[in-house]
Structure formats: structure tokens, C-alpha cells
Amino acid sequence: MKIFIGIDNTDNTGTQDTGSLARALAESFAPVGLFAVRTITRHQLLVDRRIPFTTHNSAASITGVCKGSLADLIDHTRKFLLKTSACDADPGMCVATGDDITADLLAFGNRAKREILTMNDAYRVISGTSIFLEGLKKTRLGLIGALAAVSLRAGGNDGRLLWTRNLLETTGSFPISEFLSKVDVDRVVEKDFNEPSPSSVIMIGDWCQPVLIGGKVTLIAEKADNKVTYEYQSASTAYIKSISE
């Protein structure tokens, strides 16, 4: 059963950010056999002085397959966030199945990128669904971003990858076909979306973050300088941020 987990508002200026906490949460599933993680993604929400946030107002989503009961997964996630989120944060969590994804839910995520939304807006969206949504501390406002993260990840056209299988460990130059066999990325494309030859060599740098486009985990490649031995390189940090924030 495909599951989307969203978290938000877990940090303060002295603690690890929400993306880092999402990676730690994902790692915590393995010892208990609850969840097989496929991706962890970062989603940028509206930045507005009227919205309380720590640094960037980004939320995180974890996707994968539930290996145990959904109730146990929810309980594990709640306990983890209560224990590890900052004491003065407003963490929220959302857990949804693939069957919960509606047009209204997908619209909510896009609204969260350009509008100030309320908890009532969030509750209206999940009415009549089995989506689990909860604010865990203080004002509980983190549930808005948690729901938006699930929405944007389910939509498949927003966010950049913080983790997928072998992504962080794979650096250096490879034929594109070899890179795709090592890392759980669906495709490599140039900025104009043409797909390079599988035999073309690409240099993967230390900061390599694929993005979600058309429901596919997509690595953007840039043409390399003709003075080097590889034909492509993973797109620059500045470019990836420009299309994912």
C-alpha cells in the first residue's frame, strides 16, 4: 500500500531542520520493519511574514510502502516527532494512502505555495477521506504544511529529492545507464527535457538533488565544458533551487 507522510514545523533555529528530521524519521522505520521508504522530498511553501516559520517555510514528505499496520505507522511517527521535534516548535503530521488523493487535496498543496491557509482549510480538504492529520504541540499549525507536503508530493510536479536509494552515496562520473542502475531515479533529462544517450557520461557532484516532474524522479543534466572528459554534469545548486522553490 503506497503511503505519503508529511511533516512540518518541527524545528527552531538551534535544531536540525525539517528535512533532516524527515531523514531521521525514515531511518527509524527500518529497525521496526514498518515502512519501505522510496523518496524523501522537500517542498517550498509560501514565504510571508504573517506565516510563522523558522528559516524557509519548507515541509517534507516521505513516500513508500507500508510493511505493517497503518495504525502502527501513525503511532510510530507521532511518538518520533513528539520526542525529536524542538520543544518550542509546532509540529504537524499527515499520513495518507494513494486512495486518499483527491483533486481538492492536490489543489490544497498548490494553494499553500501562494496563499495563507488555515487549519479549517486543511480540515475541510480531508473531510470524507481517511487521511490522518494532526498537530502535535502548541498551536498545531504544522498540520497545514504537513498536509501540503503530502499534496505536493502526490501531485508529482513539485519538490526536490533529499533522499532516494543510493543518491547520497553516488558521486563521480558514470555512463547515464550505469547511474540509473545505481540510483533510484526514473530518468535523466537536459533542461529542455531531451534525454541524453544512455551511454553519455555524466559527472555527479556532491550536491545532487533530482526533482519531481510528471510524477517521475528526474535528474536534470547540464552540458559540460568541452575541456573535461564527461559530457554532462548534474545541474547546479542555483538552477535546481530556482525551479524547486
Secondary structure, DSSP 8 states (H G I E B T S, - for coil): -EEEEEEE----TTS--HHHHHHHHHHHHGGGT-EEEEEEEEEE----TTS--SSS-EEEEEEEEE-S-HHHHHHHHHHHHHHHS-TT---EEEEEEGGG--HHHHHHHHHHTTS---HHHHHHHHTTS--EEEE-STT-THHHHHHHHHHHHHHTSS-EEEEETTTTT--EEEEHHHHHHHS--SEEEETTS----TTSEEEE-SS---EEETTEEEEEEEE--TTSS-SEEE--HHHHHHHH-
